[in-house]
Amino acid sequence: MTQRFAGKVAIVTGAGCVGPGWGNGRAIAVGLAREGALVVGVDRDADSMTETAGRIAAEGGRFAPMVLDVTDGAALARLVAAVVAEHGRIDVLVNNVGGSAAGGPVEMSEEVWDLQIDTNLKSVFLALKHVLPVMERQGGGAVVNLASTSGIRWTGAAQVGYAASKAGVIQLGKVVAVQYAAKGIRVNTVVPGQMHTPMVEARLAGQRAGGDVEALVRQRVARIPMGFAGDGRDTAAAVLFLASDEARFVTGTELVVDGGMSIRCG
């Protein structure tokens, strides 16, 4: 096993998961720890990180769970200060928090719209606000943001808050990448498609298929040219590449992980 992150400190937001299995955040945290990083996992639900912590511990990795809401700037500032005080640096930041809500502009309430923007976009802005100065002082770092194919294409459902906020994540990453390139900080975005993560069973099937998980999976796979759905481990593989020194000349770009779906949608 390569140790691309040996001696490095990584923060992963949304490091828990709504159920057992490979969610994006869990897979990213496990992957980073497996390759040597000390992973600070952030989630607002402590229990959701139990499996993440167990998987990392079983492999002899290092994981420090932290419970907080990433839409709270003051809480994020305290977290970053605590990580720097204890570990001296932050080498990798993965902004993984996100969630979708159904509806177009008419159907969606103003409150749900605001929550979508806060959860999916403001959380990234706030994490960057507090972590970038640390990376700048230490002379470099890598940021990987998680967007969605909903931010670049129509993917089968009207979810304007999610689509707009994830499109915003992509453009935010581009602007910050240029601003901080000369300071040794790379900023890239992974754009997952319709992955089969625990979210499918826990939430999406009820929202979109009357609780019929198999029907929803069939609908989603039918859109994917490769004929199967990836999971959080596929997302994690892309994140780990972009966060590693192998991607030292890659910044301000997106890596789409969707089995070809967004090309077909286009």
Residue frames as qw, qx, qy, qz and C-alpha x, y, z in Angstrom:
[[0.000, 0.887, 0.461, 0.000, 0.00, 0.00, 0.00],
 [0.374, 0.481, -0.036, 0.792, 1.34, 3.40, -0.99],
 [0.367, -0.637, -0.447, 0.509, 1.61, 6.04, 1.73],
 [0.302, 0.579, 0.265, 0.709, 0.93, 9.18, -0.27],
 [0.275, -0.807, -0.091, -0.515, -0.23, 11.04, 2.85],
 [0.760, -0.264, -0.412, 0.429, 2.30, 9.88, 5.41],
 [0.401, -0.217, -0.253, 0.853, 2.86, 12.59, 8.00],
 [0.088, -0.285, -0.280, -0.913, 0.04, 14.74, 6.66],
 [0.150, 0.340, 0.672, -0.640, -3.01, 16.11, 8.46],
 [0.121, -0.251, -0.650, -0.707, -6.34, 16.05, 6.62],
 [0.350, 0.229, 0.499, -0.759, -9.74, 17.48, 7.49],
 [0.120, -0.213, -0.832, -0.499, -12.73, 15.71, 5.94],
 [0.412, 0.057, 0.317, -0.852, -16.15, 17.27, 6.44],
 [0.831, 0.122, -0.089, -0.535, -19.15, 14.98, 6.28],
 [0.170, 0.434, -0.884, 0.039, -16.98, 12.06, 7.42],
 [0.483, 0.046, 0.768, -0.417, -19.99, 10.15, 8.74],
 [0.228, -0.033, -0.776, -0.588, -22.74, 8.43, 6.79],
 [0.612, -0.158, 0.069, -0.772, -26.49, 7.93, 7.06],
 [0.958, -0.081, 0.096, -0.257, -26.13, 4.15, 7.09],
 [0.707, -0.368, 0.543, 0.263, -23.71, 1.24, 6.83],
 [0.756, 0.469, 0.347, 0.296, -21.51, 1.02, 3.76],
 [0.530, -0.075, 0.190, 0.823, -19.43, 3.28, 1.59],
 [0.128, 0.948, 0.266, -0.117, -20.68, 6.84, 1.63],
 [0.520, 0.735, -0.114, 0.419, -18.42, 9.43, 0.02],
 [0.198, -0.835, 0.351, -0.374, -17.14, 10.97, 3.24],
 [0.845, -0.395, 0.354, -0.064, -16.53, 7.64, 4.96],
 [0.902, 0.293, 0.139, 0.285, -14.65, 6.26, 1.96],
 [0.337, 0.813, -0.195, 0.433, -12.54, 9.41, 1.67],
 [0.442, -0.755, 0.385, -0.293, -11.64, 9.39, 5.37],
 [0.921, -0.192, 0.334, 0.052, -10.75, 5.69, 5.31],
 [0.788, 0.521, 0.047, 0.325, -8.71, 6.11, 2.13],
 [0.124, 0.856, -0.298, 0.405, -6.69, 9.01, 3.49],
 [0.622, -0.615, 0.435, -0.214, -6.02, 7.22, 6.77],
 [0.967, 0.083, 0.220, 0.104, -5.07, 4.02, 4.94],
 [0.687, 0.548, -0.035, 0.477, -2.41, 5.99, 3.08],
 [0.601, 0.005, -0.348, 0.719, -0.91, 7.52, 6.19],
 [0.075, -0.545, -0.015, -0.835, -2.84, 10.69, 6.97],
 [0.050, -0.295, -0.712, 0.635, -4.07, 11.71, 10.38],
 [0.122, -0.455, -0.595, -0.651, -7.71, 12.35, 9.51],
 [0.140, 0.196, 0.491, -0.837, -9.81, 14.87, 11.40],
 [0.068, -0.393, -0.819, -0.412, -13.35, 13.79, 10.59],
 [0.176, 0.100, 0.264, -0.943, -16.13, 16.36, 10.93],
 [0.261, -0.392, -0.766, -0.438, -19.84, 15.67, 11.12],
 [0.367, -0.399, 0.168, -0.823, -22.79, 17.09, 13.02],
 [0.902, -0.243, -0.056, -0.353, -23.86, 13.56, 14.03],
 [0.247, -0.617, 0.740, -0.104, -21.34, 11.75, 16.22],
 [0.774, 0.006, 0.613, -0.161, -22.98, 8.34, 15.72],
 [0.758, 0.638, 0.019, -0.135, -22.64, 8.63, 11.95],
 [0.287, 0.766, -0.570, 0.080, -18.85, 8.53, 12.34],
 [0.724, -0.410, 0.525, -0.178, -18.77, 5.34, 14.43],
 [0.925, 0.254, 0.265, 0.100, -18.38, 3.02, 11.46],
 [0.464, 0.821, -0.226, 0.246, -15.84, 5.37, 9.89],
 [0.266, -0.749, 0.548, -0.260, -13.77, 5.32, 13.07],
 [0.853, -0.192, 0.473, -0.112, -14.08, 1.55, 13.38],
 [0.857, 0.489, 0.075, 0.144, -12.91, 0.89, 9.84],
 [0.286, 0.827, -0.370, 0.312, -9.90, 3.19, 10.27],
 [0.498, -0.616, 0.551, -0.263, -8.98, 1.70, 13.66],
 [0.948, 0.029, 0.312, -0.053, -9.20, -1.83, 12.26],
 [0.772, 0.548, -0.036, 0.318, -6.50, -0.90, 9.74],
 [0.678, -0.323, -0.139, 0.646, -4.30, 0.83, 12.30],
 [0.262, 0.564, 0.199, 0.757, -5.03, 4.31, 11.02],
 [0.200, -0.265, -0.431, 0.839, -5.49, 7.57, 12.88],
 [0.127, -0.583, -0.553, -0.582, -8.88, 9.27, 13.08],
 [0.104, -0.202, -0.498, 0.837, -10.03, 12.17, 15.26],
 [0.035, -0.631, -0.695, -0.342, -13.82, 12.70, 15.13],
 [0.056, -0.151, -0.249, 0.955, -15.11, 16.22, 15.70],
 [0.075, 0.635, 0.767, 0.044, -18.81, 17.06, 16.03],
 [0.005, -0.496, -0.116, 0.861, -19.95, 20.39, 14.62],
 [0.502, 0.732, 0.453, -0.077, -22.15, 22.09, 12.06],
 [0.548, -0.027, 0.317, 0.774, -20.04, 23.30, 9.13],
 [0.107, 0.745, 0.384, 0.535, -22.47, 26.13, 8.41],
 [0.466, -0.872, -0.115, 0.097, -21.33, 27.68, 11.73],
 [0.504, 0.722, -0.257, 0.398, -18.31, 29.85, 10.97],
 [0.313, -0.743, 0.452, -0.382, -17.34, 30.35, 14.60],
 [0.905, -0.231, 0.345, -0.096, -17.38, 26.60, 15.21],
 [0.857, 0.442, -0.007, 0.263, -15.20, 26.02, 12.15],
 [0.172, 0.822, -0.356, 0.409, -12.75, 28.67, 13.31],
 [0.600, -0.583, 0.474, -0.275, -12.44, 26.89, 16.67],
 [0.973, 0.077, 0.212, 0.036, -11.95, 23.55, 14.95],
 [0.668, 0.640, -0.161, 0.344, -9.16, 24.84, 12.71],
 [0.107, -0.794, 0.436, -0.410, -7.43, 26.51, 15.65],
 [0.796, -0.397, 0.412, -0.200, -7.63, 23.29, 17.66],
 [0.943, 0.281, 0.086, 0.154, -6.22, 21.18, 14.81],
 [0.448, 0.734, -0.282, 0.425, -3.31, 23.57, 14.32],
 [0.382, -0.724, 0.431, -0.380, -2.65, 23.76, 18.07],
 [0.862, -0.262, 0.417, -0.117, -2.51, 19.97, 18.37],
 [0.877, 0.198, 0.359, 0.252, -0.99, 18.92, 15.06],
 [0.377, -0.523, 0.266, 0.717, 0.76, 22.04, 13.78],
 [0.075, 0.266, -0.555, -0.784, -0.60, 22.04, 10.24],
 [0.692, 0.414, 0.481, -0.343, -3.41, 21.21, 7.80],
 [0.231, -0.296, 0.707, 0.600, -2.23, 19.65, 4.56],
 [0.100, -0.230, -0.813, -0.526, -5.51, 18.50, 3.03],
 [0.375, 0.231, 0.430, -0.788, -9.06, 19.85, 3.23],
 [0.064, -0.220, -0.865, -0.446, -11.92, 17.85, 1.74],
 [0.378, 0.123, 0.252, -0.882, -15.26, 19.67, 1.67],
 [0.111, -0.089, -0.953, -0.267, -17.75, 16.83, 1.38],
 [0.212, 0.386, 0.679, -0.588, -20.90, 18.05, 3.16],
 [0.272, 0.084, -0.421, -0.861, -24.01, 18.26, 1.00],
 [0.272, 0.329, 0.875, -0.230, -27.58, 17.21, 0.51],
 [0.068, -0.173, -0.563, -0.805, -30.38, 17.65, -2.02],
 [0.310, 0.404, 0.603, -0.614, -33.97, 18.81, -1.80],
 [0.309, 0.414, 0.752, 0.410, -36.62, 18.38, -4.48],
 [0.127, 0.835, 0.453, -0.284, -38.39, 21.21, -6.26],
 [0.412, 0.491, 0.240, 0.729, -38.19, 24.06, -8.72],
 [0.106, 0.182, -0.213, 0.954, -38.47, 27.74, -7.84],
 [0.525, -0.371, -0.211, -0.736, -42.25, 27.58, -7.38],
 [0.829, -0.311, -0.452, -0.107, -42.41, 24.38, -5.34],
 [0.646, -0.033, -0.465, 0.605, -39.38, 25.02, -3.15],
 [0.328, -0.903, -0.270, 0.063, -39.87, 27.21, -0.10],
 [0.191, 0.874, -0.285, 0.344, -37.56, 30.11, 0.55],
 [0.599, -0.646, 0.442, -0.169, -36.43, 28.41, 3.77],
 [0.928, 0.021, 0.335, 0.161, -35.43, 25.22, 1.94],
 [0.591, 0.734, -0.047, 0.332, -33.60, 27.27, -0.71],
 [0.128, -0.867, 0.379, -0.297, -31.61, 29.07, 1.99],
 [0.781, -0.423, 0.456, -0.059, -30.78, 25.78, 3.70],
 [0.895, 0.340, 0.186, 0.222, -29.56, 24.28, 0.42],
 [0.382, 0.819, -0.199, 0.379, -27.25, 27.22, -0.22],
 [0.402, -0.761, 0.431, -0.270, -25.96, 27.19, 3.36],
 [0.885, -0.231, 0.403, -0.013, -25.37, 23.44, 3.48],
 [0.864, 0.327, 0.267, 0.274, -23.85, 22.93, 0.05],
 [0.490, 0.686, 0.013, 0.537, -22.09, 26.22, -0.71],
 [0.246, -0.872, 0.204, -0.372, -21.67, 28.37, 2.38],
 [0.873, -0.440, 0.197, 0.073, -20.08, 25.42, 4.20],
 [0.812, 0.273, 0.102, 0.505, -17.34, 25.28, 1.56],
 [0.166, 0.818, -0.044, 0.549, -16.81, 29.05, 1.71],
 [0.538, -0.785, 0.181, -0.247, -16.48, 28.96, 5.50],
 [0.922, -0.227, 0.176, 0.260, -14.04, 26.05, 5.53],
 [0.644, 0.486, 0.061, 0.588, -11.88, 27.80, 2.94],
 [0.106, -0.897, 0.046, -0.426, -12.02, 31.05, 4.89],
 [0.618, -0.718, 0.290, -0.137, -10.47, 29.42, 7.96],
 [0.910, -0.121, 0.298, 0.263, -8.17, 26.79, 6.43],
 [0.631, 0.684, 0.043, 0.363, -6.57, 28.77, 3.59],
 [0.076, -0.911, 0.318, -0.253, -4.61, 31.09, 5.93],
 [0.763, -0.456, 0.457, 0.027, -3.13, 28.03, 7.64],
 [0.860, 0.286, 0.313, 0.286, -2.08, 26.52, 4.32],
 [0.373, 0.871, -0.064, 0.313, -0.65, 29.82, 3.17],
 [0.364, -0.833, 0.394, -0.134, 1.47, 30.16, 6.32],
 [0.776, -0.304, 0.541, 0.113, 2.88, 26.67, 5.96],
 [0.028, -0.529, 0.609, 0.590, 3.63, 27.16, 2.26],
 [0.367, 0.123, -0.737, -0.554, 1.05, 24.94, 0.58],
 [0.449, 0.106, 0.765, -0.449, -1.79, 22.48, 0.75],
 [0.140, -0.102, -0.802, -0.572, -4.48, 20.74, -1.26],
 [0.462, 0.208, 0.439, -0.742, -8.22, 21.37, -1.21],
 [0.101, -0.137, -0.869, -0.466, -10.75, 19.05, -2.84],
 [0.460, 0.122, 0.291, -0.830, -14.39, 20.11, -2.96],
 [0.226, 0.238, 0.938, 0.113, -17.27, 17.74, -3.70],
 [0.389, 0.195, -0.126, -0.892, -19.84, 18.96, -6.21],
 [0.589, 0.260, 0.739, -0.198, -22.34, 16.89, -8.22],
 [0.233, 0.190, 0.699, 0.649, -23.31, 16.23, -11.81],
 [0.025, 0.804, 0.591, -0.056, -26.48, 18.14, -10.88],
 [0.201, -0.779, 0.023, 0.593, -24.23, 21.20, -10.93],
 [0.105, -0.395, 0.581, 0.704, -23.37, 20.70, -14.61],
 [0.230, -0.089, -0.790, -0.561, -26.37, 18.86, -16.14],
 [0.731, -0.171, 0.061, -0.658, -30.04, 18.05, -15.69],
 [0.100, 0.283, -0.950, 0.089, -29.85, 14.65, -13.99],
 [0.300, -0.262, -0.896, -0.199, -33.47, 13.57, -13.84],
 [0.305, -0.697, -0.622, 0.186, -35.13, 15.68, -11.16],
 [0.043, 0.798, 0.043, 0.600, -35.88, 19.34, -10.50],
 [0.674, -0.581, -0.268, 0.370, -33.76, 20.29, -7.51],
 [0.338, 0.843, 0.015, 0.417, -32.82, 23.88, -8.17],
 [0.421, -0.865, 0.251, -0.107, -31.24, 24.59, -4.79],
 [0.831, -0.280, 0.408, 0.254, -28.92, 21.61, -5.04],
 [0.710, 0.493, 0.277, 0.420, -28.07, 22.24, -8.69],
 [0.140, 0.929, -0.036, 0.340, -27.36, 25.94, -8.16],
 [0.521, -0.790, 0.320, -0.036, -25.30, 25.42, -5.01],
 [0.844, -0.142, 0.412, 0.312, -23.21, 22.62, -6.51],
 [0.566, 0.680, 0.164, 0.436, -22.58, 24.72, -9.63],
 [0.154, -0.948, 0.154, -0.232, -21.46, 27.41, -7.22],
 [0.772, -0.504, 0.345, 0.174, -19.01, 25.01, -5.57],
 [0.797, 0.290, 0.294, 0.440, -17.40, 24.35, -8.94],
 [0.316, 0.812, 0.057, 0.488, -16.94, 28.03, -9.78],
 [0.474, -0.855, 0.185, -0.096, -15.85, 28.90, -6.24],
 [0.855, -0.269, 0.312, 0.314, -13.10, 26.31, -6.59],
 [0.653, 0.525, 0.207, 0.505, -11.91, 27.75, -9.89],
 [0.014, 0.923, -0.037, 0.382, -11.64, 31.29, -8.53],
 [0.625, -0.729, 0.280, -0.016, -9.84, 30.24, -5.35],
 [0.900, 0.032, 0.249, 0.357, -7.50, 27.99, -7.33],
 [0.496, 0.668, 0.058, 0.552, -6.26, 30.92, -9.40],
 [0.255, -0.904, 0.107, -0.326, -6.04, 33.23, -6.40],
 [0.657, -0.641, 0.393, -0.053, -3.90, 30.80, -4.39],
 [0.931, 0.333, -0.059, 0.140, -1.92, 28.99, -7.11],
 [0.416, 0.683, -0.383, 0.462, 1.25, 31.01, -6.56],
 [0.403, -0.618, 0.472, -0.483, 1.04, 30.25, -2.83],
 [0.135, 0.270, -0.952, 0.053, 1.40, 26.52, -3.35],
 [0.455, 0.177, 0.692, -0.531, -2.27, 25.73, -2.67],
 [0.158, -0.031, -0.790, -0.592, -4.18, 23.62, -5.16],
 [0.478, 0.224, 0.500, -0.687, -7.99, 23.61, -5.31],
 [0.231, 0.051, -0.810, -0.536, -9.91, 21.05, -7.34],
 [0.647, 0.016, 0.281, -0.708, -13.41, 19.60, -7.46],
 [0.073, 0.027, 0.985, 0.156, -14.69, 16.05, -7.74],
 [0.546, 0.103, -0.085, -0.827, -18.07, 15.77, -9.47],
 [0.239, 0.026, 0.968, -0.069, -19.75, 12.47, -8.57],
 [0.424, -0.121, -0.547, -0.712, -22.71, 11.19, -10.53],
 [0.764, -0.321, -0.027, -0.558, -25.50, 8.99, -9.27],
 [0.218, 0.361, -0.869, 0.259, -23.51, 6.83, -6.89],
 [0.753, -0.394, -0.472, -0.233, -25.01, 3.97, -4.92],
 [0.137, 0.320, -0.626, 0.698, -24.20, 5.17, -1.43],
 [0.123, -0.333, -0.858, 0.371, -26.19, 4.48, 1.77],
 [0.215, 0.272, 0.124, -0.930, -28.13, 7.67, 1.00],
 [0.385, -0.020, -0.680, -0.624, -30.06, 5.72, -1.66],
 [0.435, -0.340, -0.834, 0.021, -31.65, 3.41, 0.90],
 [0.251, -0.360, -0.564, 0.700, -31.84, 5.90, 3.75],
 [0.104, 0.549, 0.208, -0.803, -33.39, 8.87, 1.98],
 [0.177, 0.305, -0.480, -0.803, -33.55, 9.02, -1.80],
 [0.108, -0.204, -0.935, -0.267, -35.76, 5.97, -2.37],
 [0.021, -0.598, -0.692, 0.404, -38.43, 7.49, -0.14],
 [0.071, 0.594, -0.003, -0.801, -38.19, 10.86, -1.86],
 [0.270, 0.466, -0.495, -0.682, -38.20, 9.66, -5.45],
 [0.412, 0.094, -0.838, -0.345, -39.50, 6.10, -5.74],
 [0.734, -0.382, -0.141, -0.543, -42.11, 5.65, -3.03],
 [0.621, -0.535, 0.537, -0.199, -39.62, 3.74, -0.91],
 [0.962, 0.226, 0.149, 0.026, -38.84, 1.20, -3.65],
 [0.368, -0.703, 0.477, 0.379, -35.04, 0.99, -3.54],
 [0.590, 0.050, 0.706, 0.390, -34.75, -1.46, -6.43],
 [0.407, 0.788, 0.439, 0.142, -36.88, 0.74, -8.67],
 [0.057, -0.971, 0.135, 0.187, -34.78, 3.78, -7.89],
 [0.498, -0.473, 0.610, 0.395, -31.54, 1.90, -8.52],
 [0.584, 0.367, 0.650, 0.320, -32.86, 0.69, -11.89],
 [0.244, 0.942, 0.231, 0.014, -33.81, 4.25, -12.84],
 [0.227, -0.883, 0.324, 0.252, -30.40, 5.57, -11.90],
 [0.574, -0.256, 0.679, 0.380, -28.37, 2.79, -13.53],
 [0.578, 0.603, 0.527, 0.156, -30.39, 3.20, -16.76],
 [0.172, 0.982, -0.025, -0.075, -28.82, 6.66, -17.13],
 [0.387, -0.717, 0.529, 0.238, -25.24, 5.37, -16.81],
 [0.665, 0.562, -0.417, -0.259, -23.51, 4.24, -20.03],
 [0.133, 0.447, -0.871, 0.156, -21.19, 1.89, -18.12],
 [0.690, -0.184, -0.598, -0.364, -24.24, 0.02, -16.83],
 [0.646, -0.403, -0.572, 0.304, -23.53, 0.03, -13.11],
 [0.223, -0.932, -0.019, -0.285, -23.45, 2.51, -10.26],
 [0.467, 0.365, -0.549, 0.590, -20.23, 3.44, -8.53],
 [0.586, -0.708, -0.390, 0.061, -20.05, 4.01, -4.79],
 [0.281, -0.952, 0.106, 0.048, -18.14, 6.13, -2.32],
 [0.736, -0.348, 0.387, 0.434, -14.90, 4.30, -3.01],
 [0.565, 0.499, 0.382, 0.535, -14.92, 5.56, -6.59],
 [0.047, -0.964, -0.083, -0.248, -15.39, 9.11, -5.34],
 [0.619, -0.729, 0.221, 0.191, -12.61, 8.60, -2.81],
 [0.781, 0.046, 0.341, 0.520, -10.16, 7.37, -5.44],
 [0.345, 0.739, 0.226, 0.533, -10.62, 10.63, -7.36],
 [0.334, -0.930, 0.026, -0.149, -10.31, 12.74, -4.21],
 [0.768, -0.498, 0.247, 0.319, -7.12, 10.99, -3.11],
 [0.675, 0.330, 0.281, 0.598, -5.51, 11.53, -6.49],
 [0.138, 0.836, 0.147, 0.511, -6.31, 15.25, -6.52],
 [0.509, -0.852, 0.084, -0.092, -5.18, 15.68, -2.90],
 [0.867, -0.269, 0.206, 0.365, -1.89, 13.85, -3.48],
 [0.193, -0.689, 0.392, 0.578, 1.42, 15.05, -4.85],
 [0.481, 0.192, 0.752, 0.407, 0.70, 13.00, -7.97],
 [0.219, 0.812, 0.493, 0.221, -1.61, 15.88, -8.92],
 [0.430, -0.507, -0.080, 0.742, 1.02, 18.55, -8.20],
 [0.090, -0.112, 0.382, 0.913, 0.36, 20.24, -11.57],
 [0.169, -0.495, -0.754, -0.398, -3.44, 20.02, -11.37],
 [0.048, -0.379, -0.506, 0.774, -5.51, 22.89, -10.02],
 [0.316, 0.362, 0.021, -0.877, -8.75, 24.69, -10.80],
 [0.406, 0.117, -0.723, -0.546, -10.32, 21.73, -12.54],
 [0.764, -0.112, 0.312, -0.553, -13.05, 19.11, -12.11],
 [0.091, 0.195, -0.965, -0.149, -12.83, 15.33, -12.19],
 [0.725, -0.030, -0.053, -0.686, -16.21, 13.84, -13.11],
 [0.051, -0.152, 0.980, -0.116, -16.89, 10.39, -11.64],
 [0.596, 0.223, 0.294, -0.713, -20.18, 9.23, -13.15],
 [0.579, 0.109, 0.800, 0.114, -19.69, 6.29, -15.52],
 [0.177, 0.121, 0.598, 0.772, -20.29, 8.58, -18.50],
 [0.070, 0.665, 0.723, -0.174, -23.71, 9.73, -17.36],
 [0.019, 0.764, 0.125, -0.632, -23.21, 13.46, -17.80],
 [0.064, -0.259, 0.641, 0.720, -21.99, 12.98, -21.36],
 [0.020, 0.387, 0.882, 0.269, -25.20, 11.13, -22.19],
 [0.022, -0.748, -0.523, 0.408, -27.26, 13.76, -20.38],
 [0.071, -0.582, 0.194, 0.787, -25.53, 16.41, -22.46]]
